[in-house]
């Protein structure tokens, strides 16, 4: 499994709805509300056999209220 972190910016007033929609899909490891330029931080494990971009597109980006995302790939845990 590959660990990725996804920062999510929501349309104004949509953060809680987006977070609830993500939680209902049960694809996340951890999900946090954050301050700063993004509203949510999602920790996600993607199967090695999956294309990262397609997996995120198919499982996350169709949620109404998401305005922008930024994905950080990880390489090694210490």
mmCIF file of the N, C-alpha and C atoms, coordinates in Angstrom:
data_MODEL
# 
_entry.id   MODEL 
# 
loop_
_atom_site.group_PDB 
_atom_site.id 
_atom_site.type_symbol 
_atom_site.label_atom_id 
_atom_site.label_alt_id 
_atom_site.label_comp_id 
_atom_site.label_asym_id 
_atom_site.label_entity_id 
_atom_site.label_seq_id 
_atom_site.pdbx_PDB_ins_code 
_atom_site.Cartn_x 
_atom_site.Cartn_y 
_atom_site.Cartn_z 
_atom_site.occupancy 
_atom_site.B_iso_or_equiv 
_atom_site.pdbx_formal_charge 
_atom_site.auth_seq_id 
_atom_site.auth_comp_id 
_atom_site.auth_asym_id 
_atom_site.auth_atom_id 
_atom_site.pdbx_PDB_model_num 
ATOM 1   N N  . UNK A 1 1  ? 0.841   -1.174 0.000   1.00 0.00 ? 1  UNK A N  1 
ATOM 2   C CA . UNK A 1 1  ? 0.000   0.000  0.000   1.00 0.00 ? 1  UNK A CA 1 
ATOM 3   C C  . UNK A 1 1  ? 0.890   1.243  0.000   1.00 0.00 ? 1  UNK A C  1 
ATOM 4   N N  . UNK A 1 2  ? 0.500   2.218  -0.776  1.00 0.00 ? 2  UNK A N  1 
ATOM 5   C CA . UNK A 1 2  ? 1.228   3.482  -0.828  1.00 0.00 ? 2  UNK A CA 1 
ATOM 6   C C  . UNK A 1 2  ? 0.454   4.542  -0.052  1.00 0.00 ? 2  UNK A C  1 
ATOM 7   N N  . UNK A 1 3  ? 1.137   5.238  0.832   1.00 0.00 ? 3  UNK A N  1 
ATOM 8   C CA . UNK A 1 3  ? 0.519   6.281  1.637   1.00 0.00 ? 3  UNK A CA 1 
ATOM 9   C C  . UNK A 1 3  ? 0.631   7.607  0.901   1.00 0.00 ? 3  UNK A C  1 
ATOM 10  N N  . UNK A 1 4  ? -0.494  8.303  0.755   1.00 0.00 ? 4  UNK A N  1 
ATOM 11  C CA . UNK A 1 4  ? -0.505  9.648  0.200   1.00 0.00 ? 4  UNK A CA 1 
ATOM 12  C C  . UNK A 1 4  ? -1.302  10.554 1.127   1.00 0.00 ? 4  UNK A C  1 
ATOM 13  N N  . UNK A 1 5  ? -0.940  11.822 1.121   1.00 0.00 ? 5  UNK A N  1 
ATOM 14  C CA . UNK A 1 5  ? -1.681  12.842 1.854   1.00 0.00 ? 5  UNK A CA 1 
ATOM 15  C C  . UNK A 1 5  ? -2.311  13.772 0.828   1.00 0.00 ? 5  UNK A C  1 
ATOM 16  N N  . UNK A 1 6  ? -3.572  14.099 1.034   1.00 0.00 ? 6  UNK A N  1 
ATOM 17  C CA . UNK A 1 6  ? -4.270  14.970 0.100   1.00 0.00 ? 6  UNK A CA 1 
ATOM 18  C C  . UNK A 1 6  ? -4.845  16.156 0.865   1.00 0.00 ? 6  UNK A C  1 
ATOM 19  N N  . UNK A 1 7  ? -4.382  17.344 0.509   1.00 0.00 ? 7  UNK A N  1 
ATOM 20  C CA . UNK A 1 7  ? -4.972  18.573 1.024   1.00 0.00 ? 7  UNK A CA 1 
ATOM 21  C C  . UNK A 1 7  ? -6.183  18.890 0.159   1.00 0.00 ? 7  UNK A C  1 
ATOM 22  N N  . UNK A 1 8  ? -7.277  19.249 0.785   1.00 0.00 ? 8  UNK A N  1 
ATOM 23  C CA . UNK A 1 8  ? -8.521  19.501 0.052   1.00 0.00 ? 8  UNK A CA 1 
ATOM 24  C C  . UNK A 1 8  ? -9.033  20.896 0.389   1.00 0.00 ? 8  UNK A C  1 
ATOM 25  N N  . UNK A 1 9  ? -9.248  21.710 -0.634  1.00 0.00 ? 9  UNK A N  1 
ATOM 26  C CA . UNK A 1 9  ? -9.910  22.994 -0.461  1.00 0.00 ? 9  UNK A CA 1 
ATOM 27  C C  . UNK A 1 9  ? -11.351 22.820 -0.915  1.00 0.00 ? 9  UNK A C  1 
ATOM 28  N N  . UNK A 1 10 ? -12.265 23.219 -0.060  1.00 0.00 ? 10 UNK A N  1 
ATOM 29  C CA . UNK A 1 10 ? -13.689 23.086 -0.355  1.00 0.00 ? 10 UNK A CA 1 
ATOM 30  C C  . UNK A 1 10 ? -14.279 24.438 -0.751  1.00 0.00 ? 10 UNK A C  1 
ATOM 31  N N  . UNK A 1 11 ? -15.382 24.381 -1.465  1.00 0.00 ? 11 UNK A N  1 
ATOM 32  C CA . UNK A 1 11 ? -16.126 25.603 -1.733  1.00 0.00 ? 11 UNK A CA 1 
ATOM 33  C C  . UNK A 1 11 ? -16.616 26.140 -0.394  1.00 0.00 ? 11 UNK A C  1 
ATOM 34  N N  . UNK A 1 12 ? -16.717 27.465 -0.255  1.00 0.00 ? 12 UNK A N  1 
ATOM 35  C CA . UNK A 1 12 ? -17.159 28.024 1.023   1.00 0.00 ? 12 UNK A CA 1 
ATOM 36  C C  . UNK A 1 12 ? -18.459 27.391 1.522   1.00 0.00 ? 12 UNK A C  1 
ATOM 37  N N  . UNK A 1 13 ? -18.453 26.988 2.792   1.00 0.00 ? 13 UNK A N  1 
ATOM 38  C CA . UNK A 1 13 ? -19.623 26.390 3.408   1.00 0.00 ? 13 UNK A CA 1 
ATOM 39  C C  . UNK A 1 13 ? -19.832 24.916 3.146   1.00 0.00 ? 13 UNK A C  1 
ATOM 40  N N  . UNK A 1 14 ? -18.873 24.258 2.462   1.00 0.00 ? 14 UNK A N  1 
ATOM 41  C CA . UNK A 1 14 ? -19.026 22.853 2.093   1.00 0.00 ? 14 UNK A CA 1 
ATOM 42  C C  . UNK A 1 14 ? -18.115 21.886 2.847   1.00 0.00 ? 14 UNK A C  1 
ATOM 43  N N  . UNK A 1 15 ? -17.253 22.368 3.716   1.00 0.00 ? 15 UNK A N  1 
ATOM 44  C CA . UNK A 1 15 ? -16.252 21.516 4.370   1.00 0.00 ? 15 UNK A CA 1 
ATOM 45  C C  . UNK A 1 15 ? -16.855 20.322 5.094   1.00 0.00 ? 15 UNK A C  1 
ATOM 46  N N  . UNK A 1 16 ? -17.888 20.556 5.886   1.00 0.00 ? 16 UNK A N  1 
ATOM 47  C CA . UNK A 1 16 ? -18.473 19.458 6.659   1.00 0.00 ? 16 UNK A CA 1 
ATOM 48  C C  . UNK A 1 16 ? -19.171 18.455 5.753   1.00 0.00 ? 16 UNK A C  1 
ATOM 49  N N  . UNK A 1 17 ? -19.817 18.919 4.705   1.00 0.00 ? 17 UNK A N  1 
ATOM 50  C CA . UNK A 1 17 ? -20.473 18.001 3.768   1.00 0.00 ? 17 UNK A CA 1 
ATOM 51  C C  . UNK A 1 17 ? -19.443 17.148 3.019   1.00 0.00 ? 17 UNK A C  1 
ATOM 52  N N  . UNK A 1 18 ? -18.351 17.779 2.623   1.00 0.00 ? 18 UNK A N  1 
ATOM 53  C CA . UNK A 1 18 ? -17.290 17.041 1.929   1.00 0.00 ? 18 UNK A CA 1 
ATOM 54  C C  . UNK A 1 18 ? -16.678 16.008 2.873   1.00 0.00 ? 18 UNK A C  1 
ATOM 55  N N  . UNK A 1 19 ? -16.382 16.400 4.106   1.00 0.00 ? 19 UNK A N  1 
ATOM 56  C CA . UNK A 1 19 ? -15.798 15.477 5.085   1.00 0.00 ? 19 UNK A CA 1 
ATOM 57  C C  . UNK A 1 19 ? -16.735 14.295 5.336   1.00 0.00 ? 19 UNK A C  1 
ATOM 58  N N  . UNK A 1 20 ? -18.022 14.566 5.456   1.00 0.00 ? 20 UNK A N  1 
ATOM 59  C CA . UNK A 1 20 ? -18.991 13.489 5.678   1.00 0.00 ? 20 UNK A CA 1 
ATOM 60  C C  . UNK A 1 20 ? -19.045 12.542 4.478   1.00 0.00 ? 20 UNK A C  1 
ATOM 61  N N  . UNK A 1 21 ? -19.004 13.092 3.272   1.00 0.00 ? 21 UNK A N  1 
ATOM 62  C CA . UNK A 1 21 ? -19.035 12.254 2.067   1.00 0.00 ? 21 UNK A CA 1 
ATOM 63  C C  . UNK A 1 21 ? -17.796 11.364 1.990   1.00 0.00 ? 21 UNK A C  1 
ATOM 64  N N  . UNK A 1 22 ? -16.633 11.902 2.359   1.00 0.00 ? 22 UNK A N  1 
ATOM 65  C CA . UNK A 1 22 ? -15.400 11.109 2.369   1.00 0.00 ? 22 UNK A CA 1 
ATOM 66  C C  . UNK A 1 22 ? -15.512 9.995  3.402   1.00 0.00 ? 22 UNK A C  1 
ATOM 67  N N  . UNK A 1 23 ? -15.980 10.346 4.602   1.00 0.00 ? 23 UNK A N  1 
ATOM 68  C CA . UNK A 1 23 ? -16.111 9.350  5.678   1.00 0.00 ? 23 UNK A CA 1 
ATOM 69  C C  . UNK A 1 23 ? -17.049 8.217  5.277   1.00 0.00 ? 23 UNK A C  1 
ATOM 70  N N  . UNK A 1 24 ? -18.127 8.536  4.594   1.00 0.00 ? 24 UNK A N  1 
ATOM 71  C CA . UNK A 1 24 ? -19.086 7.508  4.174   1.00 0.00 ? 24 UNK A CA 1 
ATOM 72  C C  . UNK A 1 24 ? -18.508 6.549  3.141   1.00 0.00 ? 24 UNK A C  1 
ATOM 73  N N  . UNK A 1 25 ? -17.539 7.006  2.376   1.00 0.00 ? 25 UNK A N  1 
ATOM 74  C CA . UNK A 1 25 ? -16.915 6.140  1.364   1.00 0.00 ? 25 UNK A CA 1 
ATOM 75  C C  . UNK A 1 25 ? -15.917 5.163  1.971   1.00 0.00 ? 25 UNK A C  1 
ATOM 76  N N  . UNK A 1 26 ? -15.486 5.420  3.201   1.00 0.00 ? 26 UNK A N  1 
ATOM 77  C CA . UNK A 1 26 ? -14.564 4.541  3.919   1.00 0.00 ? 26 UNK A CA 1 
ATOM 78  C C  . UNK A 1 26 ? -13.293 4.229  3.137   1.00 0.00 ? 26 UNK A C  1 
ATOM 79  N N  . UNK A 1 27 ? -12.748 5.244  2.484   1.00 0.00 ? 27 UNK A N  1 
ATOM 80  C CA . UNK A 1 27 ? -11.504 5.063  1.725   1.00 0.00 ? 27 UNK A CA 1 
ATOM 81  C C  . UNK A 1 27 ? -10.298 5.622  2.473   1.00 0.00 ? 27 UNK A C  1 
ATOM 82  N N  . UNK A 1 28 ? -10.532 6.363  3.535   1.00 0.00 ? 28 UNK A N  1 
ATOM 83  C CA . UNK A 1 28 ? -9.459  7.091  4.210   1.00 0.00 ? 28 UNK A CA 1 
ATOM 84  C C  . UNK A 1 28 ? -8.914  6.332  5.420   1.00 0.00 ? 28 UNK A C  1 
ATOM 85  N N  . UNK A 1 29 ? -7.685  6.676  5.760   1.00 0.00 ? 29 UNK A N  1 
ATOM 86  C CA . UNK A 1 29 ? -7.088  6.193  6.996   1.00 0.00 ? 29 UNK A CA 1 
ATOM 87  C C  . UNK A 1 29 ? -7.345  7.216  8.100   1.00 0.00 ? 29 UNK A C  1 
ATOM 88  N N  . UNK A 1 30 ? -7.116  8.496  7.760   1.00 0.00 ? 30 UNK A N  1 
ATOM 89  C CA . UNK A 1 30 ? -7.353  9.588  8.697   1.00 0.00 ? 30 UNK A CA 1 
ATOM 90  C C  . UNK A 1 30 ? -7.858  10.788 7.913   1.00 0.00 ? 30 UNK A C  1 
ATOM 91  N N  . UNK A 1 31 ? -8.682  11.608 8.562   1.00 0.00 ? 31 UNK A N  1 
ATOM 92  C CA . UNK A 1 31 ? -9.233  12.805 7.926   1.00 0.00 ? 31 UNK A CA 1 
ATOM 93  C C  . UNK A 1 31 ? -9.313  13.898 8.979   1.00 0.00 ? 31 UNK A C  1 
ATOM 94  N N  . UNK A 1 32 ? -8.707  15.043 8.673   1.00 0.00 ? 32 UNK A N  1 
ATOM 95  C CA . UNK A 1 32 ? -8.643  16.145 9.626   1.00 0.00 ? 32 UNK A CA 1 
ATOM 96  C C  . UNK A 1 32 ? -9.176  17.430 8.997   1.00 0.00 ? 32 UNK A C  1 
ATOM 97  N N  . UNK A 1 33 ? -9.809  18.249 9.818   1.00 0.00 ? 33 UNK A N  1 
ATOM 98  C CA . UNK A 1 33 ? -10.142 19.615 9.463   1.00 0.00 ? 33 UNK A CA 1 
ATOM 99  C C  . UNK A 1 33 ? -8.900  20.439 9.777   1.00 0.00 ? 33 UNK A C  1 
ATOM 100 N N  . UNK A 1 34 ? -8.519  21.349 8.868   1.00 0.00 ? 34 UNK A N  1 
ATOM 101 C CA . UNK A 1 34 ? -7.283  22.101 9.051   1.00 0.00 ? 34 UNK A CA 1 
ATOM 102 C C  . UNK A 1 34 ? -7.511  23.594 8.842   1.00 0.00 ? 34 UNK A C  1 
ATOM 103 N N  . UNK A 1 35 ? -6.531  24.380 9.290   1.00 0.00 ? 35 UNK A N  1 
ATOM 104 C CA . UNK A 1 35 ? -6.544  25.810 9.025   1.00 0.00 ? 35 UNK A CA 1 
ATOM 105 C C  . UNK A 1 35 ? -5.573  26.084 7.878   1.00 0.00 ? 35 UNK A C  1 
ATOM 106 N N  . UNK A 1 36 ? -5.632  27.279 7.339   1.00 0.00 ? 36 UNK A N  1 
ATOM 107 C CA . UNK A 1 36 ? -4.726  27.639 6.253   1.00 0.00 ? 36 UNK A CA 1 
ATOM 108 C C  . UNK A 1 36 ? -5.422  27.597 4.908   1.00 0.00 ? 36 UNK A C  1 
ATOM 109 N N  . UNK A 1 37 ? -4.656  27.433 3.839   1.00 0.00 ? 37 UNK A N  1 
ATOM 110 C CA . UNK A 1 37 ? -5.239  27.500 2.494   1.00 0.00 ? 37 UNK A CA 1 
ATOM 111 C C  . UNK A 1 37 ? -6.106  26.291 2.122   1.00 0.00 ? 37 UNK A C  1 
ATOM 112 N N  . UNK A 1 38 ? -6.023  25.215 2.893   1.00 0.00 ? 38 UNK A N  1 
ATOM 113 C CA . UNK A 1 38 ? -6.844  24.035 2.642   1.00 0.00 ? 38 UNK A CA 1 
ATOM 114 C C  . UNK A 1 38 ? -7.740  23.780 3.850   1.00 0.00 ? 38 UNK A C  1 
ATOM 115 N N  . UNK A 1 39 ? -8.862  23.113 3.617   1.00 0.00 ? 39 UNK A N  1 
ATOM 116 C CA . UNK A 1 39 ? -9.855  22.874 4.667   1.00 0.00 ? 39 UNK A CA 1 
ATOM 117 C C  . UNK A 1 39 ? -9.732  21.504 5.317   1.00 0.00 ? 39 UNK A C  1 
ATOM 118 N N  . UNK A 1 40 ? -9.279  20.509 4.546   1.00 0.00 ? 40 UNK A N  1 
ATOM 119 C CA . UNK A 1 40 ? -9.211  19.132 5.031   1.00 0.00 ? 40 UNK A CA 1 
ATOM 120 C C  . UNK A 1 40 ? -7.866  18.519 4.662   1.00 0.00 ? 40 UNK A C  1 
ATOM 121 N N  . UNK A 1 41 ? -7.402  17.608 5.502   1.00 0.00 ? 41 UNK A N  1 
ATOM 122 C CA . UNK A 1 41 ? -6.200  16.827 5.209   1.00 0.00 ? 41 UNK A CA 1 
ATOM 123 C C  . UNK A 1 41 ? -6.586  15.362 5.296   1.00 0.00 ? 41 UNK A C  1 
ATOM 124 N N  . UNK A 1 42 ? -6.386  14.647 4.221   1.00 0.00 ? 42 UNK A N  1 
ATOM 125 C CA . UNK A 1 42 ? -6.782  13.249 4.092   1.00 0.00 ? 42 UNK A CA 1 
ATOM 126 C C  . UNK A 1 42 ? -5.538  12.378 3.985   1.00 0.00 ? 42 UNK A C  1 
ATOM 127 N N  . UNK A 1 43 ? -5.461  11.355 4.810   1.00 0.00 ? 43 UNK A N  1 
ATOM 128 C CA . UNK A 1 43 ? -4.396  10.354 4.704   1.00 0.00 ? 43 UNK A CA 1 
ATOM 129 C C  . UNK A 1 43 ? -5.040  9.126  4.084   1.00 0.00 ? 43 UNK A C  1 
ATOM 130 N N  . UNK A 1 44 ? -4.444  8.647  3.015   1.00 0.00 ? 44 UNK A N  1 
ATOM 131 C CA . UNK A 1 44 ? -5.047  7.599  2.216   1.00 0.00 ? 44 UNK A CA 1 
ATOM 132 C C  . UNK A 1 44 ? -3.997  6.561  1.845   1.00 0.00 ? 44 UNK A C  1 
ATOM 133 N N  . UNK A 1 45 ? -4.363  5.306  1.920   1.00 0.00 ? 45 UNK A N  1 
ATOM 134 C CA . UNK A 1 45 ? -3.488  4.221  1.463   1.00 0.00 ? 45 UNK A CA 1 
ATOM 135 C C  . UNK A 1 45 ? -4.052  3.674  0.165   1.00 0.00 ? 45 UNK A C  1 
ATOM 136 N N  . UNK A 1 46 ? -3.229  3.696  -0.864  1.00 0.00 ? 46 UNK A N  1 
ATOM 137 C CA . UNK A 1 46 ? -3.647  3.250  -2.184  1.00 0.00 ? 46 UNK A CA 1 
ATOM 138 C C  . UNK A 1 46 ? -2.946  1.931  -2.499  1.00 0.00 ? 46 UNK A C  1 
ATOM 139 N N  . UNK A 1 47 ? -3.698  0.928  -2.949  1.00 0.00 ? 47 UNK A N  1 
ATOM 140 C CA . UNK A 1 47 ? -3.072  -0.357 -3.289  1.00 0.00 ? 47 UNK A CA 1 
ATOM 141 C C  . UNK A 1 47 ? -1.978  -0.181 -4.346  1.00 0.00 ? 47 UNK A C  1 
ATOM 142 N N  . UNK A 1 48 ? -0.920  -0.950 -4.210  1.00 0.00 ? 48 UNK A N  1 
ATOM 143 C CA . UNK A 1 48 ? 0.222   -0.885 -5.135  1.00 0.00 ? 48 UNK A CA 1 
ATOM 144 C C  . UNK A 1 48 ? -0.187  -1.091 -6.591  1.00 0.00 ? 48 UNK A C  1 
ATOM 145 N N  . UNK A 1 49 ? -1.222  -1.869 -6.810  1.00 0.00 ? 49 UNK A N  1 
ATOM 146 C CA . UNK A 1 49 ? -1.652  -2.195 -8.173  1.00 0.00 ? 49 UNK A CA 1 
ATOM 147 C C  . UNK A 1 49 ? -2.471  -1.082 -8.825  1.00 0.00 ? 49 UNK A C  1 
ATOM 148 N N  . UNK A 1 50 ? -2.859  -0.070 -8.058  1.00 0.00 ? 50 UNK A N  1 
ATOM 149 C CA . UNK A 1 50 ? -3.703  1.006  -8.571  1.00 0.00 ? 50 UNK A CA 1 
ATOM 150 C C  . UNK A 1 50 ? -2.872  2.179  -9.078  1.00 0.00 ? 50 UNK A C  1 
ATOM 151 N N  . UNK A 1 51 ? -3.344  2.848  -10.117 1.00 0.00 ? 51 UNK A N  1 
ATOM 152 C CA . UNK A 1 51 ? -2.768  4.097  -10.587 1.00 0.00 ? 51 UNK A CA 1 
ATOM 153 C C  . UNK A 1 51 ? -3.222  5.195  -9.613  1.00 0.00 ? 51 UNK A C  1 
ATOM 154 N N  . UNK A 1 52 ? -2.287  5.929  -9.033  1.00 0.00 ? 52 UNK A N  1 
ATOM 155 C CA . UNK A 1 52 ? -2.617  6.903  -7.991  1.00 0.00 ? 52 UNK A CA 1 
ATOM 156 C C  . UNK A 1 52 ? -3.599  7.962  -8.494  1.00 0.00 ? 52 UNK A C  1 
ATOM 157 N N  . UNK A 1 53 ? -3.311  8.549  -9.641  1.00 0.00 ? 53 UNK A N  1 
ATOM 158 C CA . UNK A 1 53 ? -4.183  9.595  -10.180 1.00 0.00 ? 53 UNK A CA 1 
ATOM 159 C C  . UNK A 1 53 ? -5.580  9.098  -10.470 1.00 0.00 ? 53 UNK A C  1 
ATOM 160 N N  . UNK A 1 54 ? -5.679  7.943  -11.075 1.00 0.00 ? 54 UNK A N  1 
ATOM 161 C CA . UNK A 1 54 ? -6.997  7.380  -11.402 1.00 0.00 ? 54 UNK A CA 1 
ATOM 162 C C  . UNK A 1 54 ? -7.752  7.023  -10.129 1.00 0.00 ? 54 UNK A C  1 
ATOM 163 N N  . UNK A 1 55 ? -7.059  6.462  -9.141  1.00 0.00 ? 55 UNK A N  1 
ATOM 164 C CA . UNK A 1 55 ? -7.703  6.085  -7.887  1.00 0.00 ? 55 UNK A CA 1 
ATOM 165 C C  . UNK A 1 55 ? -8.290  7.314  -7.193  1.00 0.00 ? 55 UNK A C  1 
ATOM 166 N N  . UNK A 1 56 ? -7.507  8.386  -7.126  1.00 0.00 ? 56 UNK A N  1 
ATOM 167 C CA . UNK A 1 56 ? -7.991  9.620  -6.499  1.00 0.00 ? 56 UNK A CA 1 
ATOM 168 C C  . UNK A 1 56 ? -9.149  10.197 -7.304  1.00 0.00 ? 56 UNK A C  1 
ATOM 169 N N  . UNK A 1 57 ? -9.002  10.215 -8.605  1.00 0.00 ? 57 UNK A N  1 
ATOM 170 C CA . UNK A 1 57 ? -10.066 10.738 -9.462  1.00 0.00 ? 57 UNK A CA 1 
ATOM 171 C C  . UNK A 1 57 ? -11.362 9.943  -9.302  1.00 0.00 ? 57 UNK A C  1 
ATOM 172 N N  . UNK A 1 58 ? -11.265 8.636  -9.298  1.00 0.00 ? 58 UNK A N  1 
ATOM 173 C CA . UNK A 1 58 ? -12.453 7.777  -9.232  1.00 0.00 ? 58 UNK A CA 1 
ATOM 174 C C  . UNK A 1 58 ? -13.095 7.737  -7.846  1.00 0.00 ? 58 UNK A C  1 
ATOM 175 N N  . UNK A 1 59 ? -12.305 7.907  -6.792  1.00 0.00 ? 59 UNK A N  1 
ATOM 176 C CA . UNK A 1 59 ? -12.819 7.718  -5.435  1.00 0.00 ? 59 UNK A CA 1 
ATOM 177 C C  . UNK A 1 59 ? -13.008 8.991  -4.622  1.00 0.00 ? 59 UNK A C  1 
ATOM 178 N N  . UNK A 1 60 ? -12.493 10.113 -5.109  1.00 0.00 ? 60 UNK A N  1 
ATOM 179 C CA . UNK A 1 60 ? -12.554 11.333 -4.312  1.00 0.00 ? 60 UNK A CA 1 
ATOM 180 C C  . UNK A 1 60 ? -13.064 12.546 -5.072  1.00 0.00 ? 60 UNK A C  1 
ATOM 181 N N  . UNK A 1 61 ? -12.559 12.768 -6.260  1.00 0.00 ? 61 UNK A N  1 
ATOM 182 C CA . UNK A 1 61 ? -12.782 14.039 -6.936  1.00 0.00 ? 61 UNK A CA 1 
ATOM 183 C C  . UNK A 1 61 ? -14.189 14.240 -7.492  1.00 0.00 ? 61 UNK A C  1 
ATOM 184 N N  . UNK A 1 62 ? -15.027 13.228 -7.413  1.00 0.00 ? 62 UNK A N  1 
ATOM 185 C CA . UNK A 1 62 ? -16.411 13.415 -7.851  1.00 0.00 ? 62 UNK A CA 1 
ATOM 186 C C  . UNK A 1 62 ? -17.321 13.894 -6.718  1.00 0.00 ? 62 UNK A C  1 
ATOM 187 N N  . UNK A 1 63 ? -16.759 14.159 -5.546  1.00 0.00 ? 63 UNK A N  1 
ATOM 188 C CA . UNK A 1 63 ? -17.543 14.639 -4.408  1.00 0.00 ? 63 UNK A CA 1 
ATOM 189 C C  . UNK A 1 63 ? -17.853 16.120 -4.619  1.00 0.00 ? 63 UNK A C  1 
ATOM 190 N N  . UNK A 1 64 ? -19.128 16.457 -4.560  1.00 0.00 ? 64 UNK A N  1 
ATOM 191 C CA . UNK A 1 64 ? -19.559 17.843 -4.742  1.00 0.00 ? 64 UNK A CA 1 
ATOM 192 C C  . UNK A 1 64 ? -19.001 18.704 -3.617  1.00 0.00 ? 64 UNK A C  1 
ATOM 193 N N  . UNK A 1 65 ? -18.516 19.886 -3.973  1.00 0.00 ? 65 UNK A N  1 
ATOM 194 C CA . UNK A 1 65 ? -18.004 20.827 -2.982  1.00 0.00 ? 65 UNK A CA 1 
ATOM 195 C C  . UNK A 1 65 ? -16.493 20.894 -2.915  1.00 0.00 ? 65 UNK A C  1 
ATOM 196 N N  . UNK A 1 66 ? -15.802 19.963 -3.579  1.00 0.00 ? 66 UNK A N  1 
ATOM 197 C CA . UNK A 1 66 ? -14.338 20.027 -3.615  1.00 0.00 ? 66 UNK A CA 1 
ATOM 198 C C  . UNK A 1 66 ? -13.944 21.025 -4.689  1.00 0.00 ? 66 UNK A C  1 
ATOM 199 N N  . UNK A 1 67 ? -13.132 21.985 -4.291  1.00 0.00 ? 67 UNK A N  1 
ATOM 200 C CA . UNK A 1 67 ? -12.694 23.031 -5.213  1.00 0.00 ? 67 UNK A CA 1 
ATOM 201 C C  . UNK A 1 67 ? -11.309 22.750 -5.784  1.00 0.00 ? 67 UNK A C  1 
ATOM 202 N N  . UNK A 1 68 ? -10.403 22.246 -4.928  1.00 0.00 ? 68 UNK A N  1 
ATOM 203 C CA . UNK A 1 68 ? -9.017  22.002 -5.349  1.00 0.00 ? 68 UNK A CA 1 
ATOM 204 C C  . UNK A 1 68 ? -8.392  20.972 -4.421  1.00 0.00 ? 68 UNK A C  1 
ATOM 205 N N  . UNK A 1 69 ? -7.444  20.214 -4.954  1.00 0.00 ? 69 UNK A N  1 
ATOM 206 C CA . UNK A 1 69 ? -6.694  19.278 -4.121  1.00 0.00 ? 69 UNK A CA 1 
ATOM 207 C C  . UNK A 1 69 ? -5.208  19.408 -4.418  1.00 0.00 ? 69 UNK A C  1 
ATOM 208 N N  . UNK A 1 70 ? -4.414  18.957 -3.463  1.00 0.00 ? 70 UNK A N  1 
ATOM 209 C CA . UNK A 1 70 ? -2.966  18.892 -3.621  1.00 0.00 ? 70 UNK A CA 1 
ATOM 210 C C  . UNK A 1 70 ? -2.517  17.584 -2.995  1.00 0.00 ? 70 UNK A C  1 
ATOM 211 N N  . UNK A 1 71 ? -1.906  16.725 -3.791  1.00 0.00 ? 71 UNK A N  1 
ATOM 212 C CA . UNK A 1 71 ? -1.515  15.399 -3.331  1.00 0.00 ? 71 UNK A CA 1 
ATOM 213 C C  . UNK A 1 71 ? -0.014  15.355 -3.057  1.00 0.00 ? 71 UNK A C  1 
ATOM 214 N N  . UNK A 1 72 ? 0.341   14.810 -1.895  1.00 0.00 ? 72 UNK A N  1 
ATOM 215 C CA . UNK A 1 72 ? 1.742   14.610 -1.529  1.00 0.00 ? 72 UNK A CA 1 
ATOM 216 C C  . UNK A 1 72 ? 2.001   13.109 -1.456  1.00 0.00 ? 72 UNK A C  1 
ATOM 217 N N  . UNK A 1 73 ? 2.926   12.645 -2.277  1.00 0.00 ? 73 UNK A N  1 
ATOM 218 C CA . UNK A 1 73 ? 3.314   11.241 -2.267  1.00 0.00 ? 73 UNK A CA 1 
ATOM 219 C C  . UNK A 1 73 ? 4.349   11.019 -1.168  1.00 0.00 ? 73 UNK A C  1 
ATOM 220 N N  . UNK A 1 74 ? 4.336   9.856  -0.549  1.00 0.00 ? 74 UNK A N  1 
ATOM 221 C CA . UNK A 1 74 ? 5.334   9.536  0.463   1.00 0.00 ? 74 UNK A CA 1 
ATOM 222 C C  . UNK A 1 74 ? 6.249   8.429  -0.072  1.00 0.00 ? 74 UNK A C  1 
ATOM 223 N N  . UNK A 1 75 ? 7.463   8.384  0.474   1.00 0.00 ? 75 UNK A N  1 
ATOM 224 C CA . UNK A 1 75 ? 8.435   7.406  0.013   1.00 0.00 ? 75 UNK A CA 1 
ATOM 225 C C  . UNK A 1 75 ? 8.867   6.424  1.095   1.00 0.00 ? 75 UNK A C  1 
ATOM 226 N N  . UNK A 1 76 ? 9.091   6.920  2.316   1.00 0.00 ? 76 UNK A N  1 
ATOM 227 C CA . UNK A 1 76 ? 9.584   6.057  3.375   1.00 0.00 ? 76 UNK A CA 1 
ATOM 228 C C  . UNK A 1 76 ? 9.126   6.592  4.719   1.00 0.00 ? 76 UNK A C  1 
ATOM 229 N N  . UNK A 1 77 ? 8.723   5.687  5.596   1.00 0.00 ? 77 UNK A N  1 
ATOM 230 C CA . UNK A 1 77 ? 8.333   6.078  6.951   1.00 0.00 ? 77 UNK A CA 1 
ATOM 231 C C  . UNK A 1 77 ? 9.523   5.856  7.879   1.00 0.00 ? 77 UNK A C  1 
ATOM 232 N N  . UNK A 1 78 ? 9.691   6.726  8.838   1.00 0.00 ? 78 UNK A N  1 
ATOM 233 C CA . UNK A 1 78 ? 10.794  6.609  9.804   1.00 0.00 ? 78 UNK A CA 1 
ATOM 234 C C  . UNK A 1 78 ? 10.257  6.388  11.188  1.00 0.00 ? 78 UNK A C  1 
# 
